Amino acid sequence: MEARNDVPVIPMRKSQRLRVVVDRALYRLRKLVERCCNKLKNARRIANRYDKTAESSLGFVDITSIRLWIRHLST
């Protein structure tokens, strides 16, 4: 990772001897993105990739995102 100038985002296990400092704010954003992707994959059409073109697939991702956003606002 150091050769590619990558920054570690996932914290290491407590049992490992060599500890690497992790940016907690970056880790929170990563978890947020992963949770969003998992919620989008609950829509079967996105998970199975039924759409053949990128435009129609992206359109359905937009529709599903709007549904999730509205559901979040109503709670």
C-alpha positions as CSV (number, residue, x, y, z in Angstrom):
1,M,0.0,0.0,0.0
2,E,2.8,2.4,0.8
3,A,4.3,1.8,-2.7
4,R,1.0,3.0,-4.3
5,N,0.5,5.8,-1.8
6,D,-2.8,4.3,-0.6
7,V,-4.3,5.3,2.7
8,P,-5.6,2.4,4.9
9,V,-9.3,2.9,5.6
10,I,-10.2,-0.3,7.4
11,P,-8.9,-0.6,11.0
12,M,-6.6,-3.6,11.7
13,R,-7.5,-6.4,14.1
14,K,-6.4,-6.0,17.6
15,S,-4.4,-9.2,17.5
16,Q,-2.0,-7.9,14.9
17,R,1.3,-6.5,16.2
18,L,1.9,-3.9,13.6
19,R,-0.7,-1.2,14.0
20,V,-1.5,1.3,11.3
21,V,-3.2,4.6,12.1
22,V,-6.6,4.9,10.3
23,D,-8.5,8.1,9.5
24,R,-11.8,7.7,11.4
25,A,-13.7,10.3,9.4
26,L,-12.7,8.5,6.1
27,Y,-13.8,5.1,7.6
28,R,-17.2,6.6,8.5
29,L,-17.7,7.8,5.0
30,R,-16.7,4.4,3.6
31,K,-19.3,2.7,5.9
32,L,-21.9,5.1,4.7
33,V,-21.2,4.3,1.0
34,E,-21.2,0.6,1.7
35,R,-24.5,0.7,3.5
36,C,-26.0,2.8,0.6
37,C,-24.8,0.2,-1.9
38,N,-26.3,-2.6,0.2
39,K,-29.7,-0.8,0.3
40,L,-29.6,-0.3,-3.4
41,K,-28.9,-4.0,-4.0
42,N,-32.1,-4.9,-2.1
43,A,-33.8,-3.7,-5.3
44,R,-33.8,-7.0,-7.2
45,R,-33.5,-5.3,-10.6
46,I,-30.2,-3.7,-9.7
47,A,-28.8,-6.7,-8.0
48,N,-29.5,-9.0,-11.0
49,R,-28.6,-6.4,-13.6
50,Y,-31.7,-7.0,-15.8
51,D,-31.1,-3.8,-17.8
52,K,-29.0,-4.1,-20.8
53,T,-27.9,-0.5,-21.3
54,A,-26.0,1.7,-18.8
55,E,-28.6,4.5,-19.2
56,S,-31.6,2.4,-18.2
57,S,-29.6,0.8,-15.3
58,L,-28.5,4.2,-14.0
59,G,-32.1,5.4,-14.3
60,F,-33.3,2.6,-12.1
61,V,-30.5,3.4,-9.6
62,D,-31.8,7.0,-9.5
63,I,-35.4,5.9,-9.0
64,T,-34.3,3.5,-6.2
65,S,-32.2,6.2,-4.6
66,I,-35.1,8.6,-4.6
67,R,-37.4,5.9,-3.0
68,L,-34.8,5.4,-0.2
69,W,-34.4,9.1,0.3
70,I,-38.2,9.7,0.6
71,R,-38.4,6.7,3.0
72,H,-35.6,8.2,5.1
73,L,-37.4,11.6,5.2
74,S,-40.6,10.1,6.3
75,T,-39.1,8.4,9.4
